Amino acid sequence: MKNRILWALAGLNVLLVMTLAGRLTSDNAAHAQAKRTSDYIMIPGEVGGGASAVVYMIDTSNGLLGAMTYDDPQKQLHTMPPIDLARVFDGGAPATPRGPGVAPGTRAPGR
């Protein structure tokens, strides 16, 4: 009986060593693509026309903006879907027309 248990434990150890070696030597694609944990900035604020406060959350690692507010009478936490800040800031302001051939701070030709 002891001999059988000893062989079973030895077999289990061999299996565990093979599993460990496989994890250490294989190129695990899921592990290579793992994202870094996010850094958050939380900013308290108030909503105009509302009695409750809001907490704005900025995920600096992924560039997302979200918000949460607590509704005390209903005992519920309301969340805003995240907004991608890259899309917001990449749009930029539209260019203001300055007229044909007029650079800022210069006179128009012929004047």
Backbone bond lengths (Angstrom), bond angles and torsions (degrees), N, CA, C in turn:
res aa  C-N    CA-C-N  psi(-1)  N-CA   C-N-CA  omega(-1)  CA-C   N-CA-C  phi
1 M - - - 1.462 - - 1.536 110.71 -
2 K 1.343 116.47 -44.83 1.459 119.75 179.49 1.521 111.19 -64.00
3 N 1.326 115.84 -34.39 1.455 120.28 -179.69 1.535 110.95 -65.59
4 R 1.320 117.31 -39.28 1.463 122.13 179.61 1.538 110.70 -66.90
5 I 1.326 117.07 -42.28 1.477 121.02 178.44 1.522 110.55 -64.76
6 L 1.336 116.87 -39.64 1.457 121.12 179.21 1.527 111.01 -62.90
7 W 1.352 117.51 -43.71 1.457 120.45 178.06 1.537 111.88 -66.92
8 A 1.304 117.38 -35.82 1.474 120.58 177.63 1.525 110.74 -65.56
9 L 1.326 117.31 -42.45 1.471 120.35 177.85 1.525 111.23 -66.28
10 A 1.331 116.71 -39.05 1.465 119.95 177.56 1.536 110.10 -63.31
11 G 1.322 116.96 -43.11 1.462 120.25 177.53 1.521 112.41 -63.16
12 L 1.323 115.90 -39.53 1.463 120.17 177.43 1.526 110.91 -64.35
13 N 1.323 117.34 -40.42 1.471 120.61 177.89 1.516 111.25 -64.36
14 V 1.327 117.67 -39.96 1.466 120.71 177.42 1.530 109.60 -62.86
15 L 1.308 117.69 -43.10 1.465 121.51 178.48 1.526 111.17 -62.33
16 L 1.321 117.47 -42.94 1.466 120.82 179.04 1.524 111.65 -65.83
17 V 1.318 118.39 -39.69 1.470 121.29 178.11 1.525 110.01 -65.53
18 M 1.335 117.94 -40.67 1.461 120.43 178.09 1.534 110.94 -64.34
19 T 1.319 117.59 -39.69 1.470 121.35 178.21 1.523 110.64 -64.77
20 L 1.335 116.81 -43.76 1.463 120.80 178.67 1.521 110.67 -63.18
21 A 1.325 117.53 -44.32 1.463 120.90 179.31 1.531 110.56 -63.45
22 G 1.311 117.38 -38.35 1.463 120.36 178.17 1.517 112.59 -64.91
23 R 1.298 116.98 -37.77 1.470 120.44 178.85 1.525 111.91 -71.03
24 L 1.307 116.52 -36.04 1.467 119.78 -177.87 1.517 112.92 -77.46
25 T 1.325 117.99 -30.18 1.465 120.44 -175.24 1.514 114.52 -97.96
26 S 1.324 119.43 -22.34 1.467 120.15 -176.43 1.517 110.53 -78.59
27 D 1.333 115.05 150.92 1.459 121.18 175.38 1.519 107.09 -90.14
28 N 1.316 116.40 93.90 1.455 122.45 -176.06 1.520 108.99 -80.99
29 A 1.337 117.55 111.30 1.472 121.84 -177.63 1.518 111.58 -65.85
30 A 1.320 117.65 -35.89 1.468 119.82 179.97 1.525 110.35 -66.60
31 H 1.310 117.35 -37.01 1.472 120.36 179.15 1.522 110.68 -70.64
32 A 1.337 118.12 -36.51 1.459 121.44 -179.28 1.520 111.62 -69.32
33 Q 1.334 118.23 -28.18 1.451 121.30 -177.83 1.522 112.34 -96.05
34 A 1.305 118.10 7.42 1.462 120.47 -178.69 1.527 109.41 -63.43
35 K 1.312 115.14 134.59 1.459 120.12 -179.91 1.514 110.93 -81.44
36 R 1.282 114.06 152.21 1.450 121.24 175.10 1.519 107.94 -71.85
37 T 1.320 116.47 149.43 1.464 118.28 177.23 1.523 108.97 -64.91
38 S 1.288 116.19 146.53 1.458 121.58 -174.28 1.517 111.96 -79.89
39 D 1.328 114.07 151.95 1.458 121.99 171.55 1.520 106.80 -105.54
40 Y 1.320 116.32 135.26 1.459 121.03 -176.71 1.513 111.34 -119.51
41 I 1.319 115.33 144.37 1.458 123.12 169.04 1.521 105.60 -116.84
42 M 1.317 116.80 126.37 1.468 120.95 -179.53 1.525 108.49 -114.33
43 I 1.332 115.79 129.74 1.459 121.84 -175.80 1.518 108.55 -126.13
44 P 1.340 117.77 120.50 1.469 119.23 176.68 1.523 110.26 -77.13
45 G 1.315 115.82 148.66 1.460 120.06 178.85 1.505 110.81 -157.44
46 E 1.320 115.22 -179.08 1.460 121.97 178.32 1.513 109.01 -128.01
47 V 1.304 115.33 150.95 1.454 121.81 178.71 1.516 108.17 -101.48
48 G 1.322 116.39 130.82 1.457 120.25 178.10 1.515 111.20 -65.17
49 G 1.322 116.88 130.70 1.458 121.13 178.92 1.515 113.19 82.83
50 G 1.292 117.97 4.06 1.461 120.58 179.59 1.509 110.72 -121.49
51 A 1.311 116.85 156.28 1.456 120.78 -178.37 1.523 111.52 -92.69
52 S 1.326 117.83 -12.45 1.457 119.36 -176.21 1.522 110.87 -101.53
53 A 1.312 114.78 157.35 1.462 121.51 177.49 1.524 108.95 -90.85
54 V 1.328 115.10 166.52 1.453 121.38 -179.77 1.526 108.37 -131.90
55 V 1.322 116.14 149.50 1.460 121.48 174.51 1.525 106.85 -116.66
56 Y 1.339 116.07 118.03 1.460 121.63 176.59 1.518 108.01 -89.24
57 M 1.326 117.04 135.34 1.457 121.63 -179.63 1.520 109.15 -122.84
58 I 1.327 115.89 125.72 1.458 121.62 177.93 1.524 107.64 -110.99
59 D 1.319 115.91 121.68 1.459 122.33 175.10 1.524 106.71 -90.25
60 T 1.336 116.63 101.34 1.458 120.41 -173.61 1.522 112.46 -72.73
61 S 1.322 118.41 -24.16 1.468 120.70 -179.86 1.520 111.72 -74.62
62 N 1.316 117.44 -37.77 1.464 121.57 -176.56 1.521 113.21 -107.38
63 G 1.333 118.83 -4.34 1.455 121.97 178.18 1.516 114.10 68.63
64 L 1.329 117.25 44.69 1.459 121.40 -179.21 1.523 110.66 -118.84
65 L 1.325 116.09 147.57 1.462 122.97 176.01 1.518 108.14 -120.21
66 G 1.321 115.86 130.26 1.455 121.28 177.26 1.520 109.04 -137.36
67 A 1.311 116.58 173.06 1.465 121.05 179.52 1.518 109.66 -149.99
68 M 1.334 114.81 153.05 1.466 121.69 177.26 1.511 108.77 -138.55
69 T 1.319 114.72 146.93 1.455 120.57 174.48 1.530 107.74 -142.25
70 Y 1.313 115.33 150.27 1.464 120.50 -179.35 1.518 108.69 -108.86
71 D 1.329 116.00 125.05 1.458 122.57 177.72 1.524 107.61 -93.69
72 D 1.335 116.65 101.59 1.459 121.44 -173.93 1.531 113.18 -65.14
73 P 1.341 120.30 -44.69 1.471 118.43 -179.81 1.530 113.17 -61.14
74 Q 1.333 117.39 -38.09 1.463 120.25 -178.53 1.528 112.24 -93.06
75 K 1.322 117.30 -6.17 1.470 122.51 -179.04 1.531 111.18 55.48
76 Q 1.353 115.90 48.14 1.460 121.32 -179.11 1.524 110.38 -129.27
77 L 1.318 115.22 148.46 1.452 122.67 175.35 1.527 107.64 -103.36
78 H 1.326 117.23 119.12 1.458 122.20 -179.26 1.526 108.64 -101.90
79 T 1.321 115.97 134.92 1.461 120.63 179.65 1.522 110.49 -120.34
80 M 1.312 115.04 151.25 1.449 122.61 176.40 1.527 107.68 -100.02
81 P 1.319 118.87 137.70 1.466 119.08 176.10 1.529 109.63 -61.28
82 P 1.325 118.31 144.32 1.466 120.24 -177.52 1.523 112.27 -65.73
83 I 1.324 114.73 146.95 1.463 122.67 177.98 1.523 107.21 -110.75
84 D 1.333 117.10 133.04 1.456 121.83 177.46 1.530 108.53 -78.37
85 L 1.329 116.55 111.91 1.463 120.46 -176.33 1.526 112.46 -70.16
86 A 1.313 118.18 -25.46 1.466 120.41 177.76 1.524 110.42 -63.30
87 R 1.321 117.41 -39.93 1.469 120.29 178.00 1.518 111.19 -67.10
88 V 1.328 116.98 -35.34 1.458 120.43 -178.87 1.520 110.55 -68.89
89 F 1.338 116.63 -46.51 1.462 119.92 -173.95 1.524 113.15 -84.37
90 D 1.324 118.83 -20.23 1.460 120.15 178.04 1.515 112.18 -73.95
91 G 1.331 117.72 -24.01 1.457 120.53 -179.81 1.515 111.86 -64.29
92 G 1.311 117.40 -41.36 1.456 122.05 178.66 1.515 112.37 66.55
93 A 1.319 115.37 175.14 1.457 121.64 178.10 1.520 109.30 -86.72
94 P 1.315 117.09 146.07 1.467 118.19 178.21 1.526 110.32 -67.55
95 A 1.325 114.51 148.06 1.463 119.64 179.84 1.528 109.70 -68.44
96 T 1.324 115.94 137.59 1.466 119.70 177.82 1.516 108.97 -86.96
97 P 1.312 117.11 132.05 1.464 118.89 179.97 1.521 110.75 -69.06
98 R 1.318 116.46 134.85 1.457 121.42 -178.05 1.526 111.75 -113.93
99 G 1.266 115.99 1.65 1.467 118.19 -177.79 1.523 110.17 95.22
100 P 1.316 116.72 167.44 1.459 120.20 -175.96 1.527 111.90 -72.00
101 G 1.313 116.43 120.75 1.470 121.60 172.38 1.513 114.83 68.30
102 V 1.319 120.39 20.36 1.452 120.95 -178.82 1.526 108.60 -107.13
103 A 1.308 116.17 116.31 1.468 120.13 175.94 1.526 108.26 -89.20
104 P 1.306 117.72 152.33 1.441 119.96 179.58 1.526 111.83 -60.54
105 G 1.308 117.34 134.14 1.465 122.20 177.27 1.516 114.31 83.17
106 T 1.325 118.66 7.40 1.476 120.86 178.99 1.517 108.65 -122.76
107 R 1.315 115.13 166.92 1.464 120.62 176.53 1.512 110.28 -88.39
108 A 1.289 114.06 154.19 1.456 119.61 175.56 1.533 108.71 -70.45
109 P 1.329 117.77 147.39 1.475 120.05 179.64 1.523 111.25 -59.67
110 G 1.339 115.26 139.63 1.458 120.96 177.28 1.501 113.87 85.19
111 R 1.310 120.04 8.58 1.466 120.58 -179.74 1.471 110.71 -112.67
